[in-house]
């Protein structure tokens, strides 16, 4: 059990065998997977190379192993893992090559470029090449090359990778492409309709480049791989209280295709399992895939069933069991064969019952971020 308390929002990339998490407390915390030692980075406005701010929204590890830290209102900080110093960047109204804003929501990138999704202002793109004075230049990518951010598509929530030259961006406006052209990177082709219109927080792209859009209020959307679907045909799977085989809720929070081709969907109200194996679904786009869900929704306390319905994360353990990070119910562990659940809560040593993420390290330890810190299990 790692003594890091007060963690309300947490991301768990591995950098040099360390886990980094952020909190509503006053620090960026880390836990060393080898030594189990913990530590913290504190902001210090008077110290060069310190963390910019403690109000952190997201983390991202780039291809060079640097840790990018997004802040809520003061820009971003980059931790150089070799030098153990932070480089910080924020909006400068006198510098047109600075960041467009200071509220950072997400990161993604290639081995050369880093994309920074802004809460307002579109996407900031920078490269790993620095100027002689150590500074970096940021280019603004607004939706459909607008001279200024002017639409909900410039309010970014997530950036998902399809290939080195194509990403998909989730925003308050919907889903649009971020692609590399001969003229450089563009966000949303001018004149092209978005892939989907409506609020979207997360996107899943499978190995065949089929796209699943988990909407915030409109259920699950499926887009067959666009290279075989130029007309952008899509199919919707809305919530329907009258249909026991429909998805259980209209707001999608998490998705997983596991090693046995089971497709799991976590929502704001329950867990859903597609009844047909994922590799047996007809995802060609010739017709709507026949997707029927088995719902797992807690309606009353039961010892061997789901004990909370808000599913923040879905994780497959090495033994094939499905671990669910729930809001309020701790860790729910499901045996897919029996359909029964067991629970690990704060009564069993879990730091807190609001779980945000689950990560497995190379030796099999499970690292679980909660609203009150990080817990590790050897399971």
C-alpha atoms as one frame of an Amber mdcrd trajectory, in Angstrom:
protein
   0.000   0.000   0.000   1.513   3.322  -1.082   1.093   6.252   1.245  -0.058
   8.846  -1.252  -3.226  10.539  -0.056  -5.711  12.988  -1.453  -5.599  11.749
  -5.037  -8.790  12.792  -6.803  -7.766  12.603 -10.463  -5.058  10.173 -11.450
  -3.271   8.916 -14.566  -0.755   6.113 -14.517   1.808   6.091 -17.306   5.036
   4.221 -16.601   8.194   6.353 -16.870  11.494   4.766 -15.814   9.553   2.161
 -13.802   7.659   4.830 -11.875   3.977   5.603 -11.592   2.979   9.267 -11.548
  -0.337  10.509 -10.239  -1.892  13.886  -9.605  -4.288  15.111  -6.988  -6.346
  17.884  -5.518  -3.581  18.125  -2.949  -0.463  20.208  -3.561   1.845  17.912
  -5.492   2.596  15.546  -8.340   3.266  12.185  -6.689   5.303   9.240  -7.883
   5.744   5.631  -6.781   8.824   3.610  -7.765   7.827   0.100  -8.885  11.211
  -1.350  -7.970  11.817   0.103  -4.534   8.203   0.973  -3.601   9.516   4.361
  -2.510   7.247   7.339  -3.007   7.898  11.018  -3.468   6.383  14.216  -4.720
   7.064  17.228  -6.886   5.893  20.512  -5.413   5.314  23.737  -7.338   7.690
  26.526  -6.404   7.284  29.801  -8.320  10.654  31.006  -7.005  12.622  27.943
  -8.109  13.708  27.455 -11.714  12.865  23.968 -13.028  10.083  23.224 -10.550
   6.528  22.063 -11.274   4.430  24.871 -12.732   1.251  24.284 -10.738  -0.478
  21.691  -8.560  -3.871  21.749 -10.314  -3.189  18.938 -12.809  -5.627  17.655
 -15.433  -3.700  15.018 -17.426  -0.387  13.213 -17.936   1.331  11.817 -21.031
   4.606   9.971 -21.613   6.203  10.765 -24.971   8.394   8.464 -27.077  11.520
   9.852 -25.401  10.240   9.041 -21.923   9.498  12.636 -20.916   6.455  13.199
 -18.728   4.076  15.926 -19.949   1.890  17.455 -17.237  -1.249  19.390 -18.186
  -2.389  22.100 -15.788  -5.798  23.636 -15.134  -5.148  27.211 -16.094  -1.349
  27.643 -16.091  -0.270  25.726 -19.187   1.925  22.629 -19.163   5.115  21.320
 -17.565   7.514  18.746 -18.994   9.559  16.595 -16.618  12.916  15.599 -18.057
  13.363  12.215 -16.424  17.142  12.272 -16.765  17.733  15.766 -15.434  14.789
  15.692 -13.001  13.833  19.239 -13.951  10.621  20.694 -15.312  10.297  22.865
 -18.393   7.131  24.936 -18.264   5.069  26.571 -20.993   2.006  28.791 -20.891
   0.133  31.339 -22.929   2.013  34.571 -23.609  -0.192  37.216 -25.269   2.922
  38.906 -26.685   4.210  35.708 -28.330   2.143  34.272 -31.212   4.167  31.038
 -31.015   3.255  30.345 -27.398   0.389  28.119 -26.253  -3.084  29.288 -27.248
  -4.398  28.823 -23.689  -3.557  27.384 -20.297  -6.180  24.688 -19.632  -4.805
  21.362 -20.916  -7.174  18.366 -21.204  -5.232  15.622 -23.001  -2.095  14.636
 -24.905  -1.122  12.305 -27.730   1.551  12.251 -30.376   3.980  10.605 -32.752
   7.691   9.992 -32.333   8.234  13.582 -33.480   5.182  15.695 -32.663   3.149
  16.197 -29.487  -0.516  17.205 -29.682  -1.971  19.110 -26.742  -5.758  19.170
 -26.491  -6.962  22.435 -24.985 -10.190  22.991 -23.090 -10.638  26.059 -25.263
  -8.631  26.986 -28.321  -8.264  23.764 -30.293  -5.053  21.755 -30.496  -1.549
  22.997 -29.811   1.154  21.114 -31.693   4.840  21.209 -30.885   7.880  19.178
 -31.881  10.643  17.807 -29.711  13.145  20.101 -31.376  13.902  23.068 -29.135
  15.248  26.492 -29.967  18.797  27.500 -29.036  17.526  29.101 -25.827  15.706
  25.896 -24.827  12.236  27.192 -25.654   9.617  25.428 -27.755   7.269  26.820
 -30.354   3.596  25.888 -30.495   1.401  25.900 -33.550  -2.361  26.204 -33.155
  -4.565  23.761 -35.048  -8.106  25.090 -35.077 -11.003  23.138 -36.475 -11.211
  23.469 -40.268  -8.421  26.059 -40.356 -10.447  28.810 -38.715  -8.284  31.843
 -37.939  -9.639  31.787 -34.382 -11.231  29.040 -32.279 -14.905  29.519 -32.997
 -16.740  26.233 -32.508 -17.381  23.476 -29.984 -14.872  21.359 -31.909 -12.125
  23.521 -30.405 -13.147  22.398 -26.887 -11.096  19.190 -26.775 -11.602  16.148
 -24.529  -9.590  13.322 -26.085  -7.198  12.495 -28.940  -7.045   8.850 -30.130
  -4.468   7.377 -32.496  -5.391   5.368 -35.584  -1.981   5.547 -37.268   1.146
   7.707 -37.326  -0.587  10.048 -39.754  -4.188   9.931 -38.515  -5.740  10.690
 -35.148  -9.340  11.255 -34.073 -10.298  14.131 -31.806 -13.218  14.070 -29.358
 -14.700  17.409 -28.394 -17.859  19.189 -27.358 -18.669  19.366 -31.064 -18.130
  15.698 -31.849 -15.426  13.663 -33.585 -13.181  14.979 -36.352  -9.933  13.864
 -37.918  -6.456  15.167 -37.191  -4.290  14.161 -40.124  -0.910  14.716 -41.690
  -1.021  16.035 -45.250   1.621  17.249 -47.671   1.031  20.707 -46.264   1.390
  19.514 -42.675  -1.039  18.598 -39.919  -4.643  19.790 -40.151  -7.576  19.358
 -37.780 -10.785  18.852 -39.727 -10.654  19.093 -43.489 -12.183  22.381 -44.661
 -15.676  21.694 -45.973 -15.758  18.130 -44.615 -18.471  17.135 -42.198 -17.331
  15.758 -38.832 -17.417  12.024 -38.287 -19.972  12.570 -35.519 -21.707  15.650
 -34.100 -22.438  15.771 -30.375 -20.446  15.709 -27.143 -17.854  12.900 -27.079
 -15.295  12.205 -24.349 -13.577   8.974 -25.488 -12.880   6.984 -28.647 -11.781
   3.370 -29.229 -10.080   2.377 -32.491  -9.604  -1.390 -32.904  -6.749  -3.166
 -34.691  -8.718  -3.129 -37.964  -9.312   0.628 -37.634 -12.990   0.327 -36.857
 -14.038   3.255 -34.689 -16.270   3.104 -31.625 -17.523   6.406 -30.289 -18.736
   6.485 -26.701 -20.984   9.503 -26.632 -22.025  11.582 -23.685 -25.773  11.164
 -23.931 -26.378   9.351 -27.227 -25.180   5.822 -26.524 -22.577   3.895 -28.494
 -21.796   4.636 -32.170 -19.977   2.337 -34.598 -18.128   3.468 -37.711 -16.729
   0.683 -39.923 -13.133   1.289 -41.029 -13.280   4.333 -43.242 -10.878   2.968
 -45.852 -13.709   0.573 -46.768 -16.455   2.969 -45.788 -15.934   6.216 -47.738
 -19.547   7.254 -47.267 -18.949   7.164 -43.469 -21.858   4.887 -42.774 -22.472
   4.472 -39.051 -24.727   2.543 -36.723 -26.070   3.569 -33.352 -26.766   1.565
 -30.220 -28.855   3.754 -27.926 -30.083   2.987 -24.456 -33.617   1.628 -24.394
 -35.176   0.806 -21.016 -37.782  -1.363 -22.773 -35.126  -3.567 -24.424 -33.171
  -5.866 -22.118 -30.563  -6.427 -24.846 -29.870  -2.728 -25.445 -26.980  -0.895
 -23.810 -27.818   0.013 -20.234 -27.144   3.764 -20.348 -26.759   6.601 -22.844
 -23.414   7.850 -21.467 -20.371   5.673 -22.195 -17.408   5.818 -19.801 -15.125
   2.902 -20.736 -14.588   0.146 -23.310 -12.395  -2.958 -23.586 -11.899  -5.750
 -26.113 -10.270  -8.495 -24.062  -7.935 -11.345 -25.038 -10.853 -13.710 -25.631
 -12.598 -11.271 -27.978 -15.204 -10.189 -25.479 -16.325  -6.601 -25.932 -17.110
  -4.849 -22.654 -18.716  -1.418 -22.359 -18.883   0.509 -19.093 -21.503   3.202
 -18.707 -22.807   5.648 -16.178 -25.307   2.982 -15.189 -23.922  -0.517 -15.423
 -21.614  -2.877 -17.282 -22.466  -4.338 -20.693 -21.079  -7.382 -22.499 -21.651
  -7.896 -26.207 -23.148 -11.368 -26.463 -21.295 -12.271 -29.679 -17.506 -12.633
 -29.703 -15.897  -9.534 -31.178 -14.048 -11.456 -33.912 -17.332 -13.054 -35.008
 -19.167  -9.779 -35.487 -19.748  -8.671 -39.045 -18.020  -5.285 -38.930 -17.730
  -4.949 -42.706 -20.308  -2.189 -42.782 -22.496  -3.967 -45.328 -25.235  -4.089
 -42.723 -25.744  -3.074 -39.146 -23.855  -5.430 -36.832 -26.242  -7.484 -34.743
 -25.051  -6.368 -31.339 -26.970  -7.456 -28.321 -25.828  -6.708 -24.827 -25.976
  -8.614 -21.607 -26.512  -5.991 -18.933 -25.067  -6.058 -15.448 -26.858  -3.368
 -13.475 -27.013  -3.272  -9.690 -30.519  -2.596  -8.450 -30.122  -3.869  -4.883
 -27.212  -5.053  -2.717 -26.104  -8.589  -3.552 -22.989 -10.333  -2.296 -21.894
 -11.834  -5.616 -23.035  -9.124  -8.032 -21.978  -5.671  -9.159 -22.126  -3.262
  -6.223 -21.881   0.069  -8.107 -23.007   1.059 -11.590 -20.609   3.830 -12.657
 -17.752   2.021 -14.430 -14.691   4.254 -14.852 -12.260   1.654 -16.177 -12.282
  -1.976 -17.395  -9.161  -4.136 -17.015  -8.428  -7.769 -17.891  -6.251  -9.635
 -15.389  -3.808 -12.364 -16.398  -6.194 -15.037 -15.076  -8.929 -13.823 -17.439
 -11.028 -12.165 -14.776 -12.391  -8.699 -15.477 -11.564  -5.960 -13.005 -13.898
  -2.981 -12.851 -12.973   0.388 -11.409 -16.218   1.709  -9.986 -17.329   4.993
  -8.527 -18.215   4.279  -4.936 -18.065   0.472  -4.973 -14.325  -0.055  -4.951
 -12.873  -2.781  -7.138 -15.320  -5.299  -8.596 -13.766  -8.523  -9.929 -15.898
 -10.541 -12.312 -15.466 -14.138 -13.393 -16.779 -14.166 -16.990 -17.494 -17.898
 -16.852 -19.777 -17.759 -13.825 -20.913 -14.155 -14.120 -20.278 -13.706 -10.398
 -18.538 -10.757  -8.783 -16.321 -10.297  -5.776 -15.441  -6.946  -4.247 -12.406
  -5.265  -2.796 -13.190  -2.075  -0.887 -11.655   0.101   1.788 -12.718  -2.551
   4.270 -10.177  -4.879   2.600  -7.351  -2.346   2.570  -8.196  -0.391  -0.570
  -7.295   3.282  -0.182 -10.714   4.476  -1.310 -13.850   3.243  -3.041 -13.845
   5.706  -5.950 -11.465   4.017  -8.409 -10.156   5.833 -11.463  -7.603   3.509
 -13.052  -5.942   0.074 -12.943  -2.445  -0.771 -14.168  -0.398  -3.995 -14.163
   3.396  -3.892 -13.988   5.859  -6.372 -15.482   5.949  -8.586 -12.391   2.178
  -8.829 -12.059   1.467  -6.266  -9.366  -1.740  -4.309  -9.869  -1.624  -0.593
  -9.166  -5.001   0.980  -8.433  -5.644   4.710  -8.234  -8.412   5.763  -5.880
  -9.842   8.968  -4.514  -7.598   8.566  -1.471  -4.334   7.339  -2.948  -2.759
   4.344  -4.658  -3.052   0.699  -3.618  -1.051  -2.223  -4.996  -2.170  -5.856
  -5.096  -0.111  -8.944  -5.869  -2.778 -10.904  -7.726
